[in-house]
Amino acid sequence: MKIILRAVIGLEVLSGAAAAVLFLYIERIEQCGNRTVVTSAGIIHDFITHGTLAHGARDVHPNCMNVWAAVEWRDGVMNFRPFGLPMVLVSRQLQGEQLVWMYPSLGEVRMQRICRIPAN
């Protein structure tokens, strides 16, 4: 689902809430231009998707693990590169009404969209 935003062209609109199919996990995603905020149990990601570490995701998890990643869109996929390294650690994309993300320790996780945030 390609949507054109007022400020940035070609971003996927992930805004809304999604729930994991196989285990109890819910995310709320809000976007404004190239800024994205993802809220879930124990963590809030707040970042700008222009591929620099300076404005990427900087998270401190409940277990005090500190993660810092550059985030950018490539071909409709949001890619997270830890500590600005060239490799992609986590990716997120929409496939129909599912938010699909790849994470090394979990593999592919599919989340069903359960609501949308109104455009206005």
Secondary structure as the mmCIF struct_conf table of DSSP 4:
data_model
#
loop_
_struct_conf.conf_type_id
_struct_conf.id
_struct_conf.beg_label_comp_id
_struct_conf.beg_label_asym_id
_struct_conf.beg_label_seq_id
_struct_conf.end_label_comp_id
_struct_conf.end_label_asym_id
_struct_conf.end_label_seq_id
STRN STRN1 LYS A 2 LYS A 2
BEND BEND1 ARG A 6 GLY A 10
STRN STRN2 GLU A 12 GLU A 12
STRN STRN3 GLY A 16 ALA A 20
BEND BEND2 VAL A 21 PHE A 23
STRN STRN4 ILE A 26 CYS A 32
TURN_TY1_P TURN_TY1_P1 GLY A 33 ASN A 34
STRN STRN5 ARG A 35 SER A 40
TURN_TY1_P TURN_TY1_P2 ALA A 41 GLY A 42
STRN STRN6 ILE A 43 ILE A 48
STRN STRN7 HIS A 50 HIS A 50
BEND BEND3 GLY A 51 GLY A 51
BEND BEND4 LEU A 53 LEU A 53
TURN_TY1_P TURN_TY1_P3 ALA A 54 HIS A 55
BEND BEND5 GLY A 56 GLY A 56
STRN STRN8 ALA A 57 VAL A 60
TURN_TY1_P TURN_TY1_P4 PRO A 62 ASN A 63
STRN STRN9 ASN A 66 ARG A 74
TURN_TY1_P TURN_TY1_P5 ASP A 75 GLY A 76
STRN STRN10 VAL A 77 PRO A 82
TURN_TY1_P TURN_TY1_P6 PHE A 83 GLY A 84
BEND BEND6 PRO A 86 MET A 87
STRN STRN11 VAL A 90 GLN A 95
TURN_TY1_P TURN_TY1_P7 GLY A 96 GLU A 97
STRN STRN12 GLN A 98 TYR A 103
TURN_TY1_P TURN_TY1_P8 PRO A 104 LEU A 106
STRN STRN13 GLY A 107 CYS A 115
#
